[in-house]
């Protein structure tokens, strides 16, 4: 999703959320999560769009109607949990009771930070990924790179959201500046040199020639190279974090991606990118209800127009 579209989606969502926070009792919303999910799934065209996108990516046998229903149930969890965190802070609302062993996915990060080179928390846009990142700040020093908004009111809401999550915010340089790419990479490297966890989400489509090519869902697509370049350049441990619902509660896991230096940096970046993408696809095939972007216009357009349907992943 483009930065512009991503920003506008947030800009449209955060102000009404802020108003709802002041009006709606959070315990009532928490109790009504399933009903909210049912209502979200009845939005005109929503079910059809998710089914079509899942079928294009996974094949007609790669998902079930239960996965589609669960997708909207998770969206309701995202809405309600976000309201609770926005009002009281991520560590003050007891969201850990909706998790099974929430400390388990954090242990690999503690081990990675012992190396003193920081760590890369590289996960896809799963439903609630920012909440999970915020939840980890009780144990981990987490930094996120955020572009500053030109709209003061929206910028203030955005900073309030990140403060509620407990993450350190480093503002990205504005697009269009001569040194935009170098300055952004320098900001990321500073966070790693402070031995912090840098959270990145590379499942964003890039224009041809501007990203790193990978195979995803049997197709060729380009993703942002930043996370994978940092892993190769700085030798910071790259960790993949995933989570899913199991028996009414969420459970997570963290996997480490081995970085092998061959001396050919472009090749090494491409190999790391493909390894992460393969793990991402394998997770989506196992838990299709967890990926947020089934309703994203750019991903749906790409799935509808690119060649290859439902290819297997080793």
C-alpha positions as CSV (number, residue, x, y, z in Angstrom):
1,X,0.0,0.0,0.0
2,X,1.4,3.4,-0.9
3,X,2.4,5.8,1.9
4,X,-0.3,8.3,0.7
5,X,-3.1,5.7,0.8
6,X,-1.9,4.4,4.1
7,X,-1.8,7.8,5.6
8,X,-5.3,8.7,4.3
9,X,-6.7,5.5,5.7
10,X,-5.3,6.3,9.1
11,X,-6.4,9.9,8.8
12,X,-9.9,8.8,8.1
13,X,-9.9,6.2,11.0
14,X,-8.2,7.8,13.9
15,X,-10.4,10.9,14.5
16,X,-13.7,8.8,14.8
17,X,-11.8,6.3,16.9
18,X,-10.7,9.1,19.2
19,X,-14.3,10.3,19.5
20,X,-15.5,6.7,20.1
21,X,-13.0,6.3,22.9
22,X,-14.6,9.1,24.8
23,X,-18.1,7.8,24.4
24,X,-18.0,4.0,24.4
25,X,-17.4,2.0,27.5
26,X,-14.5,-0.4,26.7
27,X,-15.9,-3.3,28.8
28,X,-19.1,-3.2,26.7
29,X,-17.1,-3.2,23.5
30,X,-14.9,-6.1,24.7
31,X,-18.0,-8.1,25.5
32,X,-19.5,-7.4,22.1
33,X,-16.5,-8.3,19.9
34,X,-18.1,-11.2,18.1
35,X,-21.2,-9.1,17.3
36,X,-19.0,-6.3,15.9
37,X,-17.2,-8.8,13.8
38,X,-20.5,-10.1,12.4
39,X,-21.5,-6.6,11.5
40,X,-18.2,-5.8,9.8
41,X,-18.6,-8.9,7.6
42,X,-22.0,-7.7,6.5
43,X,-20.6,-4.5,5.0
44,X,-21.6,-4.3,1.3
45,X,-19.1,-6.3,-0.8
46,X,-16.7,-7.0,2.0
47,X,-17.2,-10.8,2.2
48,X,-17.0,-11.1,-1.6
49,X,-13.8,-9.0,-1.8
50,X,-12.0,-11.1,0.8
51,X,-13.2,-14.4,-0.8
52,X,-12.0,-13.3,-4.2
53,X,-8.6,-12.2,-2.9
54,X,-8.1,-15.4,-0.9
55,X,-9.0,-17.5,-3.9
56,X,-6.6,-15.6,-6.2
57,X,-3.7,-16.0,-3.8
58,X,-4.3,-19.4,-2.4
59,X,-6.5,-21.2,-4.9
60,X,-10.1,-22.3,-4.4
61,X,-9.1,-25.0,-2.0
62,X,-6.7,-22.9,0.0
63,X,-9.3,-21.3,2.3
64,X,-12.7,-22.0,3.7
65,X,-15.8,-19.8,4.5
66,X,-14.7,-20.1,8.2
67,X,-11.4,-18.3,7.3
68,X,-13.4,-15.4,5.8
69,X,-15.7,-15.2,8.9
70,X,-12.6,-15.3,11.2
71,X,-11.0,-12.5,9.2
72,X,-13.8,-10.1,10.2
73,X,-13.8,-11.4,13.7
74,X,-10.2,-10.5,14.0
75,X,-10.9,-7.0,12.5
76,X,-13.4,-6.6,15.4
77,X,-10.7,-7.5,17.9
78,X,-8.4,-5.0,16.2
79,X,-11.0,-2.3,16.6
80,X,-11.9,-3.0,20.2
81,X,-8.3,-3.7,21.4
82,X,-7.1,-0.5,19.7
83,X,-9.8,1.6,21.4
84,X,-8.8,0.1,24.8
85,X,-5.1,0.8,24.1
86,X,-5.8,4.3,22.8
87,X,-7.7,5.2,25.9
88,X,-5.5,3.7,28.6
89,X,-2.2,2.6,27.1
90,X,-1.3,-0.8,25.8
91,X,0.0,-2.1,29.2
92,X,-2.9,-0.8,31.3
93,X,-5.9,-2.6,29.7
94,X,-5.1,-6.3,30.4
95,X,-5.0,-7.4,26.8
96,X,-2.5,-10.1,27.8
97,X,-5.4,-12.2,29.0
98,X,-6.4,-12.7,25.4
99,X,-3.0,-14.4,24.7
100,X,-1.5,-17.8,25.4
101,X,2.0,-17.4,26.8
102,X,2.7,-13.8,25.5
103,X,6.3,-13.9,26.7
104,X,7.3,-16.8,24.4
105,X,7.6,-14.8,21.2
106,X,9.8,-12.2,23.0
107,X,12.5,-14.7,24.1
108,X,14.3,-14.8,20.7
109,X,14.6,-11.0,20.8
110,X,16.2,-11.0,24.2
111,X,18.8,-13.5,22.9
112,X,19.3,-11.4,19.8
113,X,19.9,-8.2,21.7
114,X,22.7,-10.0,23.7
115,X,24.8,-9.7,20.5
116,X,24.7,-5.9,20.8
117,X,23.8,-5.2,17.2
118,X,20.1,-4.5,17.7
119,X,17.4,-6.7,16.2
120,X,15.0,-6.5,13.3
121,X,11.4,-7.3,14.1
122,X,10.2,-8.1,10.5
123,X,6.6,-9.2,10.3
124,X,3.8,-8.7,7.8
125,X,0.7,-6.6,8.3
126,X,-1.2,-9.2,10.3
127,X,-4.4,-8.0,11.9
128,X,-3.3,-6.2,15.1
129,X,0.4,-6.2,14.3
130,X,0.9,-2.7,15.8
131,X,-0.8,-3.8,19.0
132,X,1.5,-6.9,19.2
133,X,4.5,-4.6,18.6
134,X,3.3,-2.3,21.4
135,X,2.7,-5.2,23.7
136,X,6.3,-6.2,23.4
137,X,7.5,-2.9,24.7
138,X,7.0,-4.1,28.3
139,X,10.1,-6.1,27.7
140,X,11.8,-4.8,24.6
141,X,13.1,-1.3,23.5
142,X,11.2,-1.0,20.2
143,X,11.6,1.7,17.6
144,X,9.4,2.4,14.6
145,X,10.1,4.7,11.6
146,X,7.2,7.0,10.9
147,X,6.7,9.7,8.3
148,X,5.6,13.1,9.8
149,X,2.2,14.2,8.7
150,X,1.6,17.6,7.2
151,X,-1.8,17.8,9.0
152,X,-1.1,18.9,12.6
153,X,-4.3,17.4,14.1
154,X,-3.7,14.0,12.5
155,X,0.0,14.1,13.5
156,X,-1.0,14.7,17.1
157,X,-3.4,11.8,17.1
158,X,-0.8,9.6,15.5
159,X,1.8,10.5,18.2
160,X,-0.8,9.8,20.8
161,X,-1.4,6.4,19.3
162,X,2.3,5.5,19.3
163,X,2.7,6.8,22.8
164,X,-0.1,4.5,23.9
165,X,1.8,1.6,22.3
166,X,5.0,2.6,24.1
167,X,7.2,2.6,21.1
168,X,10.0,5.0,20.3
169,X,9.2,7.1,17.2
170,X,11.9,8.1,14.7
171,X,10.5,10.4,12.0
172,X,11.4,9.4,8.5
173,X,12.8,12.1,6.1
174,X,10.2,13.5,3.8
175,X,9.8,12.0,0.3
176,X,11.3,13.9,-2.5
177,X,14.3,15.2,-0.7
178,X,17.6,14.4,-2.4
179,X,19.0,12.3,0.4
180,X,15.7,10.6,1.3
181,X,16.8,7.0,1.0
182,X,20.2,7.5,2.7
183,X,18.7,9.5,5.5
184,X,16.1,6.9,6.2
185,X,18.7,4.1,6.2
186,X,20.8,6.2,8.6
187,X,17.9,6.6,11.0
188,X,17.3,2.9,11.0
189,X,21.0,2.1,11.6
190,X,21.1,4.6,14.5
191,X,18.3,2.7,16.2
192,X,20.1,-0.6,15.7
193,X,23.4,0.8,17.0
194,X,21.6,1.7,20.2
195,X,20.8,-2.0,20.5
196,X,17.1,-1.4,20.0
197,X,14.5,-3.6,18.2
198,X,13.5,-1.9,14.9
199,X,10.0,-3.0,13.8
200,X,9.4,-3.1,10.0
201,X,6.6,-4.5,7.8
202,X,7.9,-5.2,4.3
203,X,4.7,-6.7,2.7
204,X,4.1,-3.6,0.6
205,X,4.1,-3.6,-3.2
206,X,6.8,-1.5,-4.8
207,X,6.9,-0.3,-8.4
208,X,9.1,-2.3,-10.7
209,X,12.7,-1.4,-10.3
210,X,12.3,0.2,-6.9
211,X,12.3,-2.9,-4.6
212,X,13.7,-6.4,-4.3
213,X,12.1,-9.0,-6.5
214,X,10.6,-12.1,-4.7
215,X,8.2,-14.9,-5.5
216,X,4.9,-14.7,-3.6
217,X,1.7,-16.7,-4.2
218,X,3.3,-18.1,-7.4
219,X,4.0,-14.6,-8.8
220,X,6.8,-12.1,-9.0
221,X,6.5,-9.0,-6.9
222,X,8.9,-6.3,-5.6
223,X,8.9,-5.6,-1.9
224,X,10.8,-2.9,0.0
225,X,14.5,-3.9,0.5
226,X,15.2,-1.9,3.6
227,X,14.8,-4.6,6.3
228,X,16.8,-7.2,4.3
229,X,19.5,-4.7,3.4
230,X,19.9,-3.8,7.1
231,X,20.2,-7.5,8.0
232,X,23.0,-8.0,5.5
233,X,24.7,-4.6,6.0
234,X,24.6,-4.3,9.8
235,X,24.5,-8.0,10.5
236,X,21.6,-7.3,12.8
237,X,19.6,-10.5,13.6
238,X,16.4,-10.7,11.5
239,X,13.5,-12.2,13.3
240,X,10.1,-13.0,11.8
241,X,7.1,-12.6,14.2
242,X,3.8,-14.2,13.5
243,X,0.6,-14.7,15.5
244,X,-2.7,-16.4,15.1
245,X,-5.9,-17.3,17.0
246,X,-6.1,-20.7,18.7
247,X,-9.0,-21.8,20.9
248,X,-10.3,-18.3,21.4
249,X,-6.9,-16.8,22.3
250,X,-4.0,-15.5,20.4
251,X,-0.6,-17.3,20.2
252,X,2.6,-16.1,18.7
253,X,6.0,-17.4,17.5
254,X,9.2,-15.8,16.4
255,X,11.6,-17.4,13.9
256,X,15.2,-16.4,13.1
257,X,16.4,-16.0,9.5
258,X,20.0,-17.0,9.0
259,X,22.1,-14.4,7.2
260,X,24.8,-15.9,5.1
261,X,27.4,-13.4,3.8
262,X,28.8,-14.4,0.4
263,X,30.5,-11.1,-0.4
264,X,27.8,-10.3,-3.1
265,X,25.5,-7.9,-1.2
266,X,22.8,-7.7,-3.8
267,X,22.6,-11.5,-3.9
268,X,22.6,-11.8,-0.2
269,X,19.8,-9.2,0.2
270,X,17.7,-11.1,-2.5
271,X,18.2,-14.4,-0.7
272,X,17.2,-13.0,2.7
273,X,14.1,-11.3,1.1
274,X,13.0,-14.5,-0.5
275,X,13.5,-16.5,2.7
276,X,11.4,-14.0,4.6
277,X,8.7,-14.0,1.9
278,X,8.6,-17.8,1.8
279,X,8.0,-17.9,5.5
280,X,5.4,-15.2,5.2
281,X,3.5,-17.1,2.5
282,X,3.7,-20.3,4.4
283,X,2.1,-18.6,7.4
284,X,-0.7,-17.0,5.3
285,X,-1.5,-20.4,3.8
286,X,-1.8,-21.9,7.3
287,X,-3.7,-18.9,8.7
288,X,-5.3,-16.9,5.9
289,X,-7.7,-15.2,8.3
290,X,-4.8,-13.3,9.9
291,X,-3.4,-11.2,6.9
292,X,-4.9,-7.7,7.0
293,X,-4.4,-6.9,3.3
294,X,-7.1,-9.0,1.7
295,X,-9.1,-5.8,1.6
296,X,-6.2,-3.6,0.4
297,X,-6.9,-2.3,-3.1
298,X,-3.4,-2.5,-4.3
299,X,-2.9,-6.1,-3.3
300,X,-6.3,-7.1,-4.6
301,X,-5.5,-5.5,-7.9
302,X,-2.1,-7.2,-8.1
303,X,-3.6,-10.6,-7.3
304,X,-6.3,-10.1,-9.9
305,X,-4.0,-9.1,-12.7
306,X,-0.8,-11.0,-12.1
307,X,-0.1,-14.5,-13.5
308,X,-0.1,-17.6,-11.3
309,X,-2.7,-18.9,-8.8
310,X,-2.2,-20.9,-5.7
311,X,1.3,-22.1,-6.3
312,X,2.8,-24.4,-3.6
313,X,5.4,-23.2,-1.2
314,X,8.1,-25.7,-0.1
